[in-house]
Amino acid sequence: MMARMRMLTAIGALLLLSGCLGKMLNAGPPEALYRFGQAGPVVPGQTGNAARLAVALERVAFAPAIDGDRLIAVHGDSVRYIKGMRWVSAAPGLFGQSVQNSFAARARDLRLLPKTGDGIAMLGLSVDVARFEVRYDDDAMDSVPTVVIEGAATLVRLSDRRIGATANFAARVPAAANRGAAIAAAFDVATAQATAQITDWVEATSVTLPMPAK
């Protein structure tokens, strides 16, 4: 009889604990997931012509605070993660895909390869993003913010790993409102602007870089 009572008590405790865990896991509204890199005017490239040069996208690196799927809000020296918003996947991967899409749409005689090692590319492109943030003008961070993207792109000659050129890129796009969807839309436009700058710079600069004889 005592053993039966202990068993019923243990089962009751487990049911109570599972109920508490269920409430914790389901507490609050779910986080909204967003993506970026879909917006911007498309300037069709000459896809029917043979590319003059192949460039390998070697690396897209984000600063540690933004290297993930969370968004940060900034005012002065105050930095915090935005509650309830996440990217659908890690930001560097989405940005890298946007760079590839930009080259496919804008580059007229360049072809961007997703990686090195196939022996085709002569130049490597590295992209380092230092700022990928929502910037506010007020301490309470309840005003309409501006999305800020800043970073640098580097071209490397793959034959000897010599740096050929480096350039900064930047985009600032005000959000239409201080809401998740409006902020994500501003990131979309800012990413399109930043990747267009990278594409146009690579196409213009690659013409001037000395290449080893084939």
C-alpha positions as CSV (number, residue, x, y, z in Angstrom):
1,M,0.0,0.0,0.0
2,M,2.8,2.4,0.9
3,A,4.6,1.5,-2.3
4,R,1.4,2.3,-4.3
5,M,1.1,5.7,-2.6
6,R,4.7,6.6,-3.3
7,M,4.2,5.7,-7.0
8,L,1.1,7.8,-7.2
9,T,2.9,10.7,-5.5
10,A,5.8,10.4,-8.0
11,I,3.5,10.4,-11.0
12,G,1.6,13.4,-9.7
13,A,4.9,15.3,-9.2
14,L,6.0,14.4,-12.8
15,L,2.6,15.6,-14.2
16,L,2.9,18.9,-12.2
17,L,6.5,19.4,-13.5
18,S,5.6,18.7,-17.1
19,G,2.7,21.2,-16.8
20,C,5.1,23.8,-15.5
21,L,7.6,23.1,-18.3
22,G,4.8,23.4,-20.9
23,K,3.8,26.8,-19.6
24,M,7.4,28.0,-19.7
25,L,8.0,26.7,-23.2
26,N,4.8,28.3,-24.5
27,A,5.0,31.5,-22.5
28,G,4.8,34.7,-24.5
29,P,4.3,35.3,-28.2
30,P,6.7,33.5,-30.6
31,E,9.6,35.4,-32.1
32,A,9.0,36.7,-35.6
33,L,11.4,35.5,-38.3
34,Y,12.5,37.7,-41.1
35,R,14.8,37.6,-44.1
36,F,16.7,40.2,-46.1
37,G,18.4,40.5,-49.4
38,Q,15.4,40.3,-51.7
39,A,14.8,44.0,-52.6
40,G,16.4,46.5,-54.9
41,P,16.3,47.3,-58.6
42,V,17.7,44.7,-60.9
43,V,20.0,45.6,-63.7
44,P,20.2,42.5,-65.9
45,G,23.7,41.3,-66.6
46,Q,24.8,39.9,-70.0
47,T,24.2,36.3,-69.0
48,G,24.5,35.1,-72.6
49,N,28.1,36.3,-73.0
50,A,31.2,34.6,-71.7
51,A,32.4,36.2,-68.5
52,R,35.7,38.0,-68.7
53,L,36.8,36.9,-65.3
54,A,35.6,34.6,-62.5
55,V,35.8,35.8,-58.9
56,A,35.5,33.5,-55.9
57,L,33.5,34.6,-52.9
58,E,35.9,33.5,-50.2
59,R,34.4,34.8,-47.0
60,V,31.5,36.8,-45.7
61,A,32.4,37.6,-42.1
62,F,30.3,39.7,-39.6
63,A,31.5,41.2,-36.3
64,P,30.9,39.0,-33.3
65,A,28.0,40.9,-31.9
66,I,26.0,40.5,-35.2
67,D,27.3,37.1,-36.3
68,G,24.1,35.2,-35.9
69,D,20.4,35.5,-36.3
70,R,19.7,38.2,-33.7
71,L,19.2,41.9,-34.5
72,I,20.9,44.7,-32.4
73,A,19.6,48.2,-31.6
74,V,22.0,51.0,-31.0
75,H,21.8,54.5,-29.4
76,G,25.1,56.1,-28.6
77,D,27.0,53.6,-26.5
78,S,23.9,51.6,-25.6
79,V,23.5,48.3,-27.5
80,R,20.9,45.7,-27.0
81,Y,19.3,42.8,-28.8
82,I,15.8,43.4,-30.3
83,K,13.3,41.2,-28.5
84,G,10.9,39.2,-30.6
85,M,12.9,39.5,-33.9
86,R,15.3,37.1,-35.5
87,W,16.6,36.4,-39.0
88,V,15.3,33.2,-40.6
89,S,19.0,32.0,-40.6
90,A,22.4,33.5,-39.7
91,A,22.9,37.0,-41.2
92,P,26.3,36.2,-42.8
93,G,24.8,33.5,-44.9
94,L,21.9,35.7,-46.0
95,F,24.2,38.5,-46.9
96,G,26.5,36.2,-48.8
97,Q,23.5,35.0,-50.9
98,S,22.6,38.6,-51.5
99,V,26.1,39.3,-52.8
100,Q,25.8,36.4,-55.2
101,N,22.4,37.6,-56.4
102,S,23.8,41.1,-56.9
103,F,26.6,39.8,-59.1
104,A,24.1,37.7,-61.1
105,A,21.9,40.7,-61.7
106,R,24.4,43.6,-62.1
107,A,27.8,42.3,-63.3
108,R,28.1,42.4,-67.0
109,D,31.3,40.5,-67.6
110,L,32.2,38.9,-64.2
111,R,31.1,35.6,-62.8
112,L,31.0,35.1,-59.0
113,L,31.7,31.6,-57.8
114,P,30.5,30.5,-54.3
115,K,34.0,29.2,-53.3
116,T,37.6,28.7,-54.4
117,G,39.4,25.6,-55.3
118,D,38.0,24.8,-58.7
119,G,41.0,26.4,-60.6
120,I,38.8,28.8,-62.6
121,A,38.8,32.0,-60.5
122,M,41.8,34.3,-60.5
123,L,40.5,36.7,-57.9
124,G,39.1,36.1,-54.4
125,L,36.5,38.4,-52.8
126,S,36.3,38.7,-49.0
127,V,33.5,40.8,-47.4
128,D,33.7,41.9,-43.7
129,V,30.7,43.6,-42.2
130,A,31.4,45.7,-39.1
131,R,27.9,47.2,-38.6
132,F,24.6,45.7,-39.3
133,E,22.3,47.4,-36.9
134,V,19.2,49.4,-36.1
135,R,20.2,52.9,-35.0
136,Y,17.9,55.1,-32.8
137,D,18.1,58.8,-32.0
138,D,16.5,58.5,-28.5
139,D,17.4,56.8,-25.3
140,A,14.0,54.9,-25.1
141,M,14.5,53.5,-28.6
142,D,10.9,54.1,-29.5
143,S,11.4,56.6,-32.4
144,V,11.6,55.5,-36.1
145,P,15.1,54.1,-36.5
146,T,17.6,53.9,-39.3
147,V,19.2,50.7,-40.5
148,V,23.0,51.0,-40.9
149,I,25.3,48.6,-42.8
150,E,29.0,49.3,-42.9
151,G,31.9,47.1,-44.0
152,A,34.8,46.5,-46.3
153,A,35.4,44.4,-49.4
154,T,38.9,43.0,-50.4
155,L,40.1,41.5,-53.6
156,V,42.9,39.0,-53.4
157,R,44.9,37.6,-56.3
158,L,44.6,33.9,-55.8
159,S,47.9,33.0,-57.5
160,D,50.0,34.5,-54.8
161,R,47.4,35.6,-52.2
162,R,48.4,39.2,-52.7
163,I,45.9,41.8,-51.8
164,G,44.9,43.7,-54.9
165,A,42.5,46.3,-53.5
166,T,40.2,47.1,-50.6
167,A,37.2,49.4,-50.4
168,N,34.6,50.4,-47.9
169,F,30.8,50.2,-48.4
170,A,28.0,51.7,-46.4
171,A,24.2,52.0,-46.6
172,R,21.8,53.9,-44.3
173,V,18.0,53.4,-44.8
174,P,15.3,54.9,-42.6
175,A,12.6,52.4,-41.6
176,A,9.0,53.4,-42.4
177,A,8.0,52.7,-38.8
178,N,9.4,51.3,-35.5
179,R,7.9,47.9,-36.2
180,G,9.5,44.5,-37.0
181,A,8.2,44.3,-40.6
182,A,9.3,47.9,-41.4
183,I,12.7,47.4,-39.9
184,A,13.2,44.1,-41.9
185,A,12.2,46.0,-45.1
186,A,14.8,48.7,-44.4
187,F,17.4,46.0,-44.0
188,D,16.3,44.5,-47.3
189,V,16.8,47.8,-49.1
190,A,20.1,48.6,-47.3
191,T,21.5,45.2,-48.1
192,A,20.6,45.7,-51.8
193,Q,22.5,49.1,-51.8
194,A,25.5,47.6,-50.0
195,T,25.8,44.6,-52.3
196,A,25.4,46.8,-55.4
197,Q,28.3,48.9,-54.2
198,I,30.4,45.8,-53.8
199,T,29.5,44.4,-57.2
200,D,30.1,47.7,-59.0
201,W,33.4,48.2,-57.2
202,V,34.7,44.7,-58.0
203,E,33.7,45.0,-61.7
204,A,35.5,48.4,-62.0
205,T,38.5,47.4,-60.0
206,S,39.2,44.0,-61.5
207,V,39.9,45.7,-64.8
208,T,42.9,47.6,-63.3
209,L,44.5,44.7,-61.4
210,P,47.5,43.0,-63.0
211,M,47.0,39.3,-63.5
212,P,49.6,36.6,-63.9
213,A,50.1,35.2,-67.4
214,K,48.0,32.1,-68.1
